């Protein structure tokens, strides 16, 4: 019975550490995605300024961003 309790404790610690690692990884990934999104937004704005084309005036839907129209 004592061996079973020890094995359950080890299993619990292992599962807990895996869950903590997943939580931390998810946080890091979301930070990376936000930073990439911000960089793309800045690049789009800079490209719009250089080309002289204004960005779309209509507000985009959630999850979308304004794109340059190329002719």
mmCIF file of the N, C-alpha and C atoms, coordinates in Angstrom:
data_MODEL
# 
_entry.id   MODEL 
# 
loop_
_atom_site.group_PDB 
_atom_site.id 
_atom_site.type_symbol 
_atom_site.label_atom_id 
_atom_site.label_alt_id 
_atom_site.label_comp_id 
_atom_site.label_asym_id 
_atom_site.label_entity_id 
_atom_site.label_seq_id 
_atom_site.pdbx_PDB_ins_code 
_atom_site.Cartn_x 
_atom_site.Cartn_y 
_atom_site.Cartn_z 
_atom_site.occupancy 
_atom_site.B_iso_or_equiv 
_atom_site.pdbx_formal_charge 
_atom_site.auth_seq_id 
_atom_site.auth_comp_id 
_atom_site.auth_asym_id 
_atom_site.auth_atom_id 
_atom_site.pdbx_PDB_model_num 
ATOM 1   N N  . UNK A 1 1  ? 0.818   -1.189 0.000   1.00 0.00 ? 1  UNK A N  1 
ATOM 2   C CA . UNK A 1 1  ? 0.000   0.000  0.000   1.00 0.00 ? 1  UNK A CA 1 
ATOM 3   C C  . UNK A 1 1  ? 0.868   1.262  0.000   1.00 0.00 ? 1  UNK A C  1 
ATOM 4   N N  . UNK A 1 2  ? 1.986   1.197  0.720   1.00 0.00 ? 2  UNK A N  1 
ATOM 5   C CA . UNK A 1 2  ? 2.871   2.350  0.785   1.00 0.00 ? 2  UNK A CA 1 
ATOM 6   C C  . UNK A 1 2  ? 3.501   2.634  -0.579  1.00 0.00 ? 2  UNK A C  1 
ATOM 7   N N  . UNK A 1 3  ? 3.833   1.556  -1.320  1.00 0.00 ? 3  UNK A N  1 
ATOM 8   C CA . UNK A 1 3  ? 4.412   1.748  -2.644  1.00 0.00 ? 3  UNK A CA 1 
ATOM 9   C C  . UNK A 1 3  ? 3.413   2.425  -3.574  1.00 0.00 ? 3  UNK A C  1 
ATOM 10  N N  . UNK A 1 4  ? 2.140   2.037  -3.461  1.00 0.00 ? 4  UNK A N  1 
ATOM 11  C CA . UNK A 1 4  ? 1.101   2.630  -4.295  1.00 0.00 ? 4  UNK A CA 1 
ATOM 12  C C  . UNK A 1 4  ? 0.939   4.115  -3.987  1.00 0.00 ? 4  UNK A C  1 
ATOM 13  N N  . UNK A 1 5  ? 1.009   4.469  -2.726  1.00 0.00 ? 5  UNK A N  1 
ATOM 14  C CA . UNK A 1 5  ? 0.900   5.879  -2.338  1.00 0.00 ? 5  UNK A CA 1 
ATOM 15  C C  . UNK A 1 5  ? 2.070   6.683  -2.896  1.00 0.00 ? 5  UNK A C  1 
ATOM 16  N N  . UNK A 1 6  ? 3.264   6.126  -2.824  1.00 0.00 ? 6  UNK A N  1 
ATOM 17  C CA . UNK A 1 6  ? 4.442   6.802  -3.371  1.00 0.00 ? 6  UNK A CA 1 
ATOM 18  C C  . UNK A 1 6  ? 4.352   6.973  -4.872  1.00 0.00 ? 6  UNK A C  1 
ATOM 19  N N  . UNK A 1 7  ? 3.881   5.928  -5.550  1.00 0.00 ? 7  UNK A N  1 
ATOM 20  C CA . UNK A 1 7  ? 3.745   6.017  -7.005  1.00 0.00 ? 7  UNK A CA 1 
ATOM 21  C C  . UNK A 1 7  ? 2.684   7.048  -7.391  1.00 0.00 ? 7  UNK A C  1 
ATOM 22  N N  . UNK A 1 8  ? 1.607   7.108  -6.624  1.00 0.00 ? 8  UNK A N  1 
ATOM 23  C CA . UNK A 1 8  ? 0.566   8.099  -6.906  1.00 0.00 ? 8  UNK A CA 1 
ATOM 24  C C  . UNK A 1 8  ? 1.090   9.518  -6.667  1.00 0.00 ? 8  UNK A C  1 
ATOM 25  N N  . UNK A 1 9  ? 1.922   9.687  -5.634  1.00 0.00 ? 9  UNK A N  1 
ATOM 26  C CA . UNK A 1 9  ? 2.499   11.004 -5.362  1.00 0.00 ? 9  UNK A CA 1 
ATOM 27  C C  . UNK A 1 9  ? 3.426   11.427 -6.493  1.00 0.00 ? 9  UNK A C  1 
ATOM 28  N N  . UNK A 1 10 ? 4.263   10.505 -6.957  1.00 0.00 ? 10 UNK A N  1 
ATOM 29  C CA . UNK A 1 10 ? 5.175   10.805 -8.062  1.00 0.00 ? 10 UNK A CA 1 
ATOM 30  C C  . UNK A 1 10 ? 4.387   11.129 -9.323  1.00 0.00 ? 10 UNK A C  1 
ATOM 31  N N  . UNK A 1 11 ? 3.338   10.355 -9.585  1.00 0.00 ? 11 UNK A N  1 
ATOM 32  C CA . UNK A 1 11 ? 2.501   10.604 -10.757 1.00 0.00 ? 11 UNK A CA 1 
ATOM 33  C C  . UNK A 1 11 ? 1.825   11.967 -10.657 1.00 0.00 ? 11 UNK A C  1 
ATOM 34  N N  . UNK A 1 12 ? 1.337   12.315 -9.476  1.00 0.00 ? 12 UNK A N  1 
ATOM 35  C CA . UNK A 1 12 ? 0.697   13.619 -9.281  1.00 0.00 ? 12 UNK A CA 1 
ATOM 36  C C  . UNK A 1 12 ? 1.648   14.772 -9.512  1.00 0.00 ? 12 UNK A C  1 
ATOM 37  N N  . UNK A 1 13 ? 2.873   14.643 -9.002  1.00 0.00 ? 13 UNK A N  1 
ATOM 38  C CA . UNK A 1 13 ? 3.871   15.693 -9.203  1.00 0.00 ? 13 UNK A CA 1 
ATOM 39  C C  . UNK A 1 13 ? 4.220   15.809 -10.678 1.00 0.00 ? 13 UNK A C  1 
ATOM 40  N N  . UNK A 1 14 ? 4.365   14.687 -11.358 1.00 0.00 ? 14 UNK A N  1 
ATOM 41  C CA . UNK A 1 14 ? 4.689   14.700 -12.784 1.00 0.00 ? 14 UNK A CA 1 
ATOM 42  C C  . UNK A 1 14 ? 3.572   15.366 -13.587 1.00 0.00 ? 14 UNK A C  1 
ATOM 43  N N  . UNK A 1 15 ? 2.331   14.980 -13.328 1.00 0.00 ? 15 UNK A N  1 
ATOM 44  C CA . UNK A 1 15 ? 1.198   15.564 -14.056 1.00 0.00 ? 15 UNK A CA 1 
ATOM 45  C C  . UNK A 1 15 ? 1.086   17.055 -13.756 1.00 0.00 ? 15 UNK A C  1 
ATOM 46  N N  . UNK A 1 16 ? 1.307   17.431 -12.513 1.00 0.00 ? 16 UNK A N  1 
ATOM 47  C CA . UNK A 1 16 ? 1.273   18.852 -12.157 1.00 0.00 ? 16 UNK A CA 1 
ATOM 48  C C  . UNK A 1 16 ? 2.339   19.651 -12.885 1.00 0.00 ? 16 UNK A C  1 
ATOM 49  N N  . UNK A 1 17 ? 3.544   19.102 -12.977 1.00 0.00 ? 17 UNK A N  1 
ATOM 50  C CA . UNK A 1 17 ? 4.614   19.823 -13.671 1.00 0.00 ? 17 UNK A CA 1 
ATOM 51  C C  . UNK A 1 17 ? 4.331   19.930 -15.165 1.00 0.00 ? 17 UNK A C  1 
ATOM 52  N N  . UNK A 1 18 ? 3.724   18.894 -15.742 1.00 0.00 ? 18 UNK A N  1 
ATOM 53  C CA . UNK A 1 18 ? 3.353   18.955 -17.160 1.00 0.00 ? 18 UNK A CA 1 
ATOM 54  C C  . UNK A 1 18 ? 2.299   20.036 -17.375 1.00 0.00 ? 18 UNK A C  1 
ATOM 55  N N  . UNK A 1 19 ? 1.316   20.112 -16.496 1.00 0.00 ? 19 UNK A N  1 
ATOM 56  C CA . UNK A 1 19 ? 0.275   21.135 -16.633 1.00 0.00 ? 19 UNK A CA 1 
ATOM 57  C C  . UNK A 1 19 ? 0.847   22.542 -16.479 1.00 0.00 ? 19 UNK A C  1 
ATOM 58  N N  . UNK A 1 20 ? 1.771   22.721 -15.548 1.00 0.00 ? 20 UNK A N  1 
ATOM 59  C CA . UNK A 1 20 ? 2.409   24.032 -15.383 1.00 0.00 ? 20 UNK A CA 1 
ATOM 60  C C  . UNK A 1 20 ? 3.208   24.383 -16.633 1.00 0.00 ? 20 UNK A C  1 
ATOM 61  N N  . UNK A 1 21 ? 3.934   23.414 -17.189 1.00 0.00 ? 21 UNK A N  1 
ATOM 62  C CA . UNK A 1 21 ? 4.705   23.667 -18.404 1.00 0.00 ? 21 UNK A CA 1 
ATOM 63  C C  . UNK A 1 21 ? 3.790   24.041 -19.567 1.00 0.00 ? 21 UNK A C  1 
ATOM 64  N N  . UNK A 1 22 ? 2.660   23.369 -19.685 1.00 0.00 ? 22 UNK A N  1 
ATOM 65  C CA . UNK A 1 22 ? 1.711   23.708 -20.750 1.00 0.00 ? 22 UNK A CA 1 
ATOM 66  C C  . UNK A 1 22 ? 1.155   25.116 -20.566 1.00 0.00 ? 22 UNK A C  1 
ATOM 67  N N  . UNK A 1 23 ? 0.850   25.486 -19.334 1.00 0.00 ? 23 UNK A N  1 
ATOM 68  C CA . UNK A 1 23 ? 0.320   26.822 -19.053 1.00 0.00 ? 23 UNK A CA 1 
ATOM 69  C C  . UNK A 1 23 ? 1.347   27.896 -19.401 1.00 0.00 ? 23 UNK A C  1 
ATOM 70  N N  . UNK A 1 24 ? 2.597   27.686 -19.001 1.00 0.00 ? 24 UNK A N  1 
ATOM 71  C CA . UNK A 1 24 ? 3.655   28.649 -19.300 1.00 0.00 ? 24 UNK A CA 1 
ATOM 72  C C  . UNK A 1 24 ? 3.888   28.721 -20.805 1.00 0.00 ? 24 UNK A C  1 
ATOM 73  N N  . UNK A 1 25 ? 3.899   27.576 -21.473 1.00 0.00 ? 25 UNK A N  1 
ATOM 74  C CA . UNK A 1 25 ? 4.079   27.555 -22.923 1.00 0.00 ? 25 UNK A CA 1 
ATOM 75  C C  . UNK A 1 25 ? 2.977   28.294 -23.648 1.00 0.00 ? 25 UNK A C  1 
ATOM 76  N N  . UNK A 1 26 ? 1.750   28.113 -23.193 1.00 0.00 ? 26 UNK A N  1 
ATOM 77  C CA . UNK A 1 26 ? 0.627   28.815 -23.817 1.00 0.00 ? 26 UNK A CA 1 
ATOM 78  C C  . UNK A 1 26 ? 0.775   30.324 -23.651 1.00 0.00 ? 26 UNK A C  1 
ATOM 79  N N  . UNK A 1 27 ? 1.209   30.746 -22.484 1.00 0.00 ? 27 UNK A N  1 
ATOM 80  C CA . UNK A 1 27 ? 1.424   32.175 -22.260 1.00 0.00 ? 27 UNK A CA 1 
ATOM 81  C C  . UNK A 1 27 ? 2.508   32.741 -23.156 1.00 0.00 ? 27 UNK A C  1 
ATOM 82  N N  . UNK A 1 28 ? 3.608   32.009 -23.294 1.00 0.00 ? 28 UNK A N  1 
ATOM 83  C CA . UNK A 1 28 ? 4.692   32.469 -24.165 1.00 0.00 ? 28 UNK A CA 1 
ATOM 84  C C  . UNK A 1 28 ? 4.250   32.528 -25.617 1.00 0.00 ? 28 UNK A C  1 
ATOM 85  N N  . UNK A 1 29 ? 3.511   31.524 -26.059 1.00 0.00 ? 29 UNK A N  1 
ATOM 86  C CA . UNK A 1 29 ? 3.044   31.509 -27.444 1.00 0.00 ? 29 UNK A CA 1 
ATOM 87  C C  . UNK A 1 29 ? 2.108   32.684 -27.706 1.00 0.00 ? 29 UNK A C  1 
ATOM 88  N N  . UNK A 1 30 ? 1.219   32.978 -26.766 1.00 0.00 ? 30 UNK A N  1 
ATOM 89  C CA . UNK A 1 30 ? 0.306   34.107 -26.979 1.00 0.00 ? 30 UNK A CA 1 
ATOM 90  C C  . UNK A 1 30 ? 1.069   35.431 -27.013 1.00 0.00 ? 30 UNK A C  1 
ATOM 91  N N  . UNK A 1 31 ? 2.115   35.567 -26.194 1.00 0.00 ? 31 UNK A N  1 
ATOM 92  C CA . UNK A 1 31 ? 2.932   36.781 -26.249 1.00 0.00 ? 31 UNK A CA 1 
ATOM 93  C C  . UNK A 1 31 ? 3.653   36.905 -27.586 1.00 0.00 ? 31 UNK A C  1 
ATOM 94  N N  . UNK A 1 32 ? 4.168   35.795 -28.094 1.00 0.00 ? 32 UNK A N  1 
ATOM 95  C CA . UNK A 1 32 ? 4.859   35.808 -29.382 1.00 0.00 ? 32 UNK A CA 1 
ATOM 96  C C  . UNK A 1 32 ? 3.894   36.179 -30.498 1.00 0.00 ? 32 UNK A C  1 
ATOM 97  N N  . UNK A 1 33 ? 2.685   35.622 -30.461 1.00 0.00 ? 33 UNK A N  1 
ATOM 98  C CA . UNK A 1 33 ? 1.698   35.920 -31.501 1.00 0.00 ? 33 UNK A CA 1 
ATOM 99  C C  . UNK A 1 33 ? 1.312   37.394 -31.455 1.00 0.00 ? 33 UNK A C  1 
ATOM 100 N N  . UNK A 1 34 ? 1.128   37.948 -30.255 1.00 0.00 ? 34 UNK A N  1 
ATOM 101 C CA . UNK A 1 34 ? 0.797   39.377 -30.149 1.00 0.00 ? 34 UNK A CA 1 
ATOM 102 C C  . UNK A 1 34 ? 1.920   40.245 -30.708 1.00 0.00 ? 34 UNK A C  1 
ATOM 103 N N  . UNK A 1 35 ? 3.164   39.890 -30.396 1.00 0.00 ? 35 UNK A N  1 
ATOM 104 C CA . UNK A 1 35 ? 4.300   40.667 -30.890 1.00 0.00 ? 35 UNK A CA 1 
ATOM 105 C C  . UNK A 1 35 ? 4.393   40.586 -32.410 1.00 0.00 ? 35 UNK A C  1 
ATOM 106 N N  . UNK A 1 36 ? 4.166   39.405 -32.966 1.00 0.00 ? 36 UNK A N  1 
ATOM 107 C CA . UNK A 1 36 ? 4.196   39.255 -34.423 1.00 0.00 ? 36 UNK A CA 1 
ATOM 108 C C  . UNK A 1 36 ? 3.072   40.065 -35.067 1.00 0.00 ? 36 UNK A C  1 
ATOM 109 N N  . UNK A 1 37 ? 1.892   40.035 -34.467 1.00 0.00 ? 37 UNK A N  1 
ATOM 110 C CA . UNK A 1 37 ? 0.764   40.790 -35.007 1.00 0.00 ? 37 UNK A CA 1 
ATOM 111 C C  . UNK A 1 37 ? 1.065   42.288 -35.000 1.00 0.00 ? 37 UNK A C  1 
ATOM 112 N N  . UNK A 1 38 ? 1.667   42.758 -33.928 1.00 0.00 ? 38 UNK A N  1 
ATOM 113 C CA . UNK A 1 38 ? 2.026   44.173 -33.838 1.00 0.00 ? 38 UNK A CA 1 
ATOM 114 C C  . UNK A 1 38 ? 3.058   44.536 -34.904 1.00 0.00 ? 38 UNK A C  1 
ATOM 115 N N  . UNK A 1 39 ? 4.028   43.660 -35.133 1.00 0.00 ? 39 UNK A N  1 
ATOM 116 C CA . UNK A 1 39 ? 5.035   43.911 -36.163 1.00 0.00 ? 39 UNK A CA 1 
ATOM 117 C C  . UNK A 1 39 ? 4.436   43.962 -37.554 1.00 0.00 ? 39 UNK A C  1 
ATOM 118 N N  . UNK A 1 40 ? 3.498   43.076 -37.843 1.00 0.00 ? 40 UNK A N  1 
ATOM 119 C CA . UNK A 1 40 ? 2.837   43.071 -39.152 1.00 0.00 ? 40 UNK A CA 1 
ATOM 120 C C  . UNK A 1 40 ? 2.010   44.341 -39.319 1.00 0.00 ? 40 UNK A C  1 
ATOM 121 N N  . UNK A 1 41 ? 1.338   44.754 -38.253 1.00 0.00 ? 41 UNK A N  1 
ATOM 122 C CA . UNK A 1 41 ? 0.534   45.980 -38.323 1.00 0.00 ? 41 UNK A CA 1 
ATOM 123 C C  . UNK A 1 41 ? 1.422   47.189 -38.610 1.00 0.00 ? 41 UNK A C  1 
ATOM 124 N N  . UNK A 1 42 ? 2.566   47.264 -37.932 1.00 0.00 ? 42 UNK A N  1 
ATOM 125 C CA . UNK A 1 42 ? 3.489   48.378 -38.181 1.00 0.00 ? 42 UNK A CA 1 
ATOM 126 C C  . UNK A 1 42 ? 4.035   48.344 -39.602 1.00 0.00 ? 42 UNK A C  1 
ATOM 127 N N  . UNK A 1 43 ? 4.359   47.153 -40.093 1.00 0.00 ? 43 UNK A N  1 
ATOM 128 C CA . UNK A 1 43 ? 4.871   47.035 -41.458 1.00 0.00 ? 43 UNK A CA 1 
ATOM 129 C C  . UNK A 1 43 ? 3.812   47.439 -42.475 1.00 0.00 ? 43 UNK A C  1 
ATOM 130 N N  . UNK A 1 44 ? 2.569   47.058 -42.243 1.00 0.00 ? 44 UNK A N  1 
ATOM 131 C CA . UNK A 1 44 ? 1.484   47.451 -43.143 1.00 0.00 ? 44 UNK A CA 1 
ATOM 132 C C  . UNK A 1 44 ? 1.300   48.964 -43.147 1.00 0.00 ? 44 UNK A C  1 
ATOM 133 N N  . UNK A 1 45 ? 1.365   49.577 -41.973 1.00 0.00 ? 45 UNK A N  1 
ATOM 134 C CA . UNK A 1 45 ? 1.229   51.032 -41.904 1.00 0.00 ? 45 UNK A CA 1 
ATOM 135 C C  . UNK A 1 45 ? 2.388   51.725 -42.610 1.00 0.00 ? 45 UNK A C  1 
ATOM 136 N N  . UNK A 1 46 ? 3.600   51.218 -42.434 1.00 0.00 ? 46 UNK A N  1 
ATOM 137 C CA . UNK A 1 46 ? 4.759   51.815 -43.094 1.00 0.00 ? 46 UNK A CA 1 
ATOM 138 C C  . UNK A 1 46 ? 4.656   51.661 -44.607 1.00 0.00 ? 46 UNK A C  1 
ATOM 139 N N  . UNK A 1 47 ? 4.208   50.512 -45.074 1.00 0.00 ? 47 UNK A N  1 
ATOM 140 C CA . UNK A 1 47 ? 4.044   50.299 -46.514 1.00 0.00 ? 47 UNK A CA 1 
ATOM 141 C C  . UNK A 1 47 ? 2.971   51.220 -47.075 1.00 0.00 ? 47 UNK A C  1 
ATOM 142 N N  . UNK A 1 48 ? 1.913   51.442 -46.322 1.00 0.00 ? 48 UNK A N  1 
ATOM 143 C CA . UNK A 1 48 ? 0.849   52.343 -46.780 1.00 0.00 ? 48 UNK A CA 1 
ATOM 144 C C  . UNK A 1 48 ? 1.359   53.779 -46.859 1.00 0.00 ? 48 UNK A C  1 
ATOM 145 N N  . UNK A 1 49 ? 2.185   54.178 -45.886 1.00 0.00 ? 49 UNK A N  1 
ATOM 146 C CA . UNK A 1 49 ? 2.739   55.536 -45.926 1.00 0.00 ? 49 UNK A CA 1 
ATOM 147 C C  . UNK A 1 49 ? 3.672   55.711 -47.116 1.00 0.00 ? 49 UNK A C  1 
ATOM 148 N N  . UNK A 1 50 ? 4.487   54.707 -47.406 1.00 0.00 ? 50 UNK A N  1 
ATOM 149 C CA . UNK A 1 50 ? 5.433   54.813 -48.513 1.00 0.00 ? 50 UNK A CA 1 
ATOM 150 C C  . UNK A 1 50 ? 4.733   54.815 -49.860 1.00 0.00 ? 50 UNK A C  1 
ATOM 151 N N  . UNK A 1 51 ? 3.685   54.034 -49.996 1.00 0.00 ? 51 UNK A N  1 
ATOM 152 C CA . UNK A 1 51 ? 3.009   53.950 -51.289 1.00 0.00 ? 51 UNK A CA 1 
ATOM 153 C C  . UNK A 1 51 ? 2.024   55.090 -51.492 1.00 0.00 ? 51 UNK A C  1 
ATOM 154 N N  . UNK A 1 52 ? 1.678   55.792 -50.432 1.00 0.00 ? 52 UNK A N  1 
ATOM 155 C CA . UNK A 1 52 ? 0.739   56.890 -50.552 1.00 0.00 ? 52 UNK A CA 1 
ATOM 156 C C  . UNK A 1 52 ? -0.705  56.449 -50.560 1.00 0.00 ? 52 UNK A C  1 
ATOM 157 N N  . UNK A 1 53 ? -0.964  55.168 -50.438 1.00 0.00 ? 53 UNK A N  1 
ATOM 158 C CA . UNK A 1 53 ? -2.338  54.676 -50.407 1.00 0.00 ? 53 UNK A CA 1 
ATOM 159 C C  . UNK A 1 53 ? -2.823  54.666 -48.969 1.00 0.00 ? 53 UNK A C  1 
ATOM 160 N N  . UNK A 1 54 ? -4.002  55.212 -48.741 1.00 0.00 ? 54 UNK A N  1 
ATOM 161 C CA . UNK A 1 54 ? -4.536  55.137 -47.377 1.00 0.00 ? 54 UNK A CA 1 
ATOM 162 C C  . UNK A 1 54 ? -5.013  53.727 -47.070 1.00 0.00 ? 54 UNK A C  1 
ATOM 163 N N  . UNK A 1 55 ? -5.007  53.397 -45.805 1.00 0.00 ? 55 UNK A N  1 
ATOM 164 C CA . UNK A 1 55 ? -5.562  52.109 -45.398 1.00 0.00 ? 55 UNK A CA 1 
ATOM 165 C C  . UNK A 1 55 ? -7.071  52.150 -45.558 1.00 0.00 ? 55 UNK A C  1 
ATOM 166 N N  . UNK A 1 56 ? -7.701  51.015 -45.570 1.00 0.00 ? 56 UNK A N  1 
ATOM 167 C CA . UNK A 1 56 ? -9.151  50.941 -45.738 1.00 0.00 ? 56 UNK A CA 1 
ATOM 168 C C  . UNK A 1 56 ? -9.839  51.771 -44.659 1.00 0.00 ? 56 UNK A C  1 
ATOM 169 N N  . UNK A 1 57 ? -10.872 52.513 -45.066 1.00 0.00 ? 57 UNK A N  1 
ATOM 170 C CA . UNK A 1 57 ? -11.555 53.374 -44.106 1.00 0.00 ? 57 UNK A CA 1 
ATOM 171 C C  . UNK A 1 57 ? -12.568 52.600 -43.277 1.00 0.00 ? 57 UNK A C  1 
ATOM 172 N N  . UNK A 1 58 ? -13.152 51.552 -43.849 1.00 0.00 ? 58 UNK A N  1 
ATOM 173 C CA . UNK A 1 58 ? -14.118 50.757 -43.090 1.00 0.00 ? 58 UNK A CA 1 
ATOM 174 C C  . UNK A 1 58 ? -13.372 49.952 -42.037 1.00 0.00 ? 58 UNK A C  1 
ATOM 175 N N  . UNK A 1 59 ? -13.951 49.867 -40.867 1.00 0.00 ? 59 UNK A N  1 
ATOM 176 C CA . UNK A 1 59 ? -13.284 49.106 -39.815 1.00 0.00 ? 59 UNK A CA 1 
ATOM 177 C C  . UNK A 1 59 ? -13.396 47.615 -40.121 1.00 0.00 ? 59 UNK A C  1 
ATOM 178 N N  . UNK A 1 60 ? -12.299 46.895 -40.043 1.00 0.00 ? 60 UNK A N  1 
ATOM 179 C CA . UNK A 1 60 ? -12.333 45.458 -40.351 1.00 0.00 ? 60 UNK A CA 1 
ATOM 180 C C  . UNK A 1 60 ? -13.079 44.676 -39.276 1.00 0.00 ? 60 UNK A C  1 
ATOM 181 N N  . UNK A 1 61 ? -13.508 43.499 -39.656 1.00 0.00 ? 61 UNK A N  1 
ATOM 182 C CA . UNK A 1 61 ? -14.156 42.621 -38.701 1.00 0.00 ? 61 UNK A CA 1 
ATOM 183 C C  . UNK A 1 61 ? -13.144 42.144 -37.678 1.00 0.00 ? 61 UNK A C  1 
ATOM 184 N N  . UNK A 1 62 ? -13.634 41.568 -36.608 1.00 0.00 ? 62 UNK A N  1 
ATOM 185 C CA . UNK A 1 62 ? -12.745 41.069 -35.559 1.00 0.00 ? 62 UNK A CA 1 
ATOM 186 C C  . UNK A 1 62 ? -11.851 39.973 -36.139 1.00 0.00 ? 62 UNK A C  1 
ATOM 187 N N  . UNK A 1 63 ? -10.565 40.088 -35.922 1.00 0.00 ? 63 UNK A N  1 
ATOM 188 C CA . UNK A 1 63 ? -9.619  39.102 -36.426 1.00 0.00 ? 63 UNK A CA 1 
ATOM 189 C C  . UNK A 1 63 ? -9.070  39.454 -37.795 1.00 0.00 ? 63 UNK A C  1 
ATOM 190 N N  . UNK A 1 64 ? -9.593  40.488 -38.432 1.00 0.00 ? 64 UNK A N  1 
ATOM 191 C CA . UNK A 1 64 ? -9.093  40.905 -39.735 1.00 0.00 ? 64 UNK A CA 1 
ATOM 192 C C  . UNK A 1 64 ? -8.294  42.184 -39.571 1.00 0.00 ? 64 UNK A C  1 
ATOM 193 N N  . UNK A 1 65 ? -7.453  42.459 -40.553 1.00 0.00 ? 65 UNK A N  1 
ATOM 194 C CA . UNK A 1 65 ? -6.747  43.731 -40.553 1.00 0.00 ? 65 UNK A CA 1 
ATOM 195 C C  . UNK A 1 65 ? -6.804  44.315 -41.963 1.00 0.00 ? 65 UNK A C  1 
ATOM 196 N N  . UNK A 1 66 ? -6.632  45.608 -42.045 1.00 0.00 ? 66 UNK A N  1 
ATOM 197 C CA . UNK A 1 66 ? -6.707  46.282 -43.334 1.00 0.00 ? 66 UNK A CA 1 
ATOM 198 C C  . UNK A 1 66 ? -5.517  45.881 -44.188 1.00 0.00 ? 66 UNK A C  1 
ATOM 199 N N  . UNK A 1 67 ? -5.757  45.690 -45.459 1.00 0.00 ? 67 UNK A N  1 
ATOM 200 C CA . UNK A 1 67 ? -4.703  45.313 -46.402 1.00 0.00 ? 67 UNK A CA 1 
ATOM 201 C C  . UNK A 1 67 ? -4.575  46.385 -47.474 1.00 0.00 ? 67 UNK A C  1 
ATOM 202 N N  . UNK A 1 68 ? -3.401  46.500 -48.029 1.00 0.00 ? 68 UNK A N  1 
ATOM 203 C CA . UNK A 1 68 ? -3.206  47.393 -49.156 1.00 0.00 ? 68 UNK A CA 1 
ATOM 204 C C  . UNK A 1 68 ? -3.824  46.770 -50.398 1.00 0.00 ? 68 UNK A C  1 
ATOM 205 N N  . UNK A 1 69 ? -4.399  47.621 -51.237 1.00 0.00 ? 69 UNK A N  1 
ATOM 206 C CA . UNK A 1 69 ? -4.932  47.121 -52.501 1.00 0.00 ? 69 UNK A CA 1 
ATOM 207 C C  . UNK A 1 69 ? -3.879  47.346 -53.566 1.00 0.00 ? 69 UNK A C  1 
ATOM 208 N N  . UNK A 1 70 ? -3.501  46.302 -54.225 1.00 0.00 ? 70 UNK A N  1 
ATOM 209 C CA . UNK A 1 70 ? -2.487  46.405 -55.276 1.00 0.00 ? 70 UNK A CA 1 
ATOM 210 C C  . UNK A 1 70 ? -3.183  46.349 -56.629 1.00 0.00 ? 70 UNK A C  1 
ATOM 211 N N  . UNK A 1 71 ? -2.751  47.231 -57.507 1.00 0.00 ? 71 UNK A N  1 
ATOM 212 C CA . UNK A 1 71 ? -3.385  47.304 -58.828 1.00 0.00 ? 71 UNK A CA 1 
ATOM 213 C C  . UNK A 1 71 ? -2.491  46.662 -59.856 1.00 0.00 ? 71 UNK A C  1 
# 
